Amino acid sequence: MSLIKSIKRDIQAAFQHDPAAKSTIEVLFAYPGFHARQLHRLAHTLHKWHLPVPPNATVVGVPGRVVEIRNPDTDTIERLPDPVWEKLQALEKKVEEMERRLIALRGENESI
């Protein structure tokens, strides 16, 4: 099956299974399931093309990011910068701080 036929079939599936689907443009731009299907097709094609991943590397996420490289000679792991993980860590710290402040505010209101 050609790529275009597959995409058309996916759009038709969206219309068949979602009565709220109004237009092809809506499906193309607003349906995460459709996006996932197309990205899977792309990833599968790239995999079939045997695109290189550095040896001894750890790849995470979609799209894949190399976050660690293991040196086989010394068996050490070098962590590479991972901005997504760093942002998640920063957000987690902010949430913890907000929870502490909320608990403190609740304690102040109960004593009034």
Order of alpha helices (4+ residues) and beta strands (2+ residues): alpha-alpha-alpha-beta-beta-beta-alpha
